[in-house]
Amino acid sequence: MARTSTVLAHSAPRGTPDARPGELAARLRLVITRTARRLRQEAGTELSPSQTAALATIERHGPLTPSELAELERVQRPTATRIVARLEDEVLVERTSDPADGRSFTVAATPKGRALMGKLRTRKNAYLARRLHRLGDADLATLERAAEILERLLEGERP
């Protein structure tokens, strides 16, 4: 049976089987956070992480209402509305009246927004590819398997 109790994971002696999920969670959290930060630095955008994430979500799932964006990004609707306004100021998204509700609107990525997201992805992928080229076949295979496992862990977390 999988152990999900934070208390159990932290109360078990370090290095024991019961402590392993908690210790691994801490290591993964740190390395994922550092990797995400480094990728943002490599992308070299003036957008905040929240704005970049919202633009990526709009590009992938749009057009979206601010409420739909808020749900996908797991933020409050007023926060999503502020982010959309900033992206609009940069002409990265455009708003259109919502055909289903005339009082609301939807946002979609503009050609400039799609081009920016393509450029950011290219930079991030190039950074990772340069780092991966330094690894041997066994390490690359291990990372492929780790990516599969992480993808499986995250399945169903976001619509």
Disulfide bonds with the S-S distance in Angstrom:
none
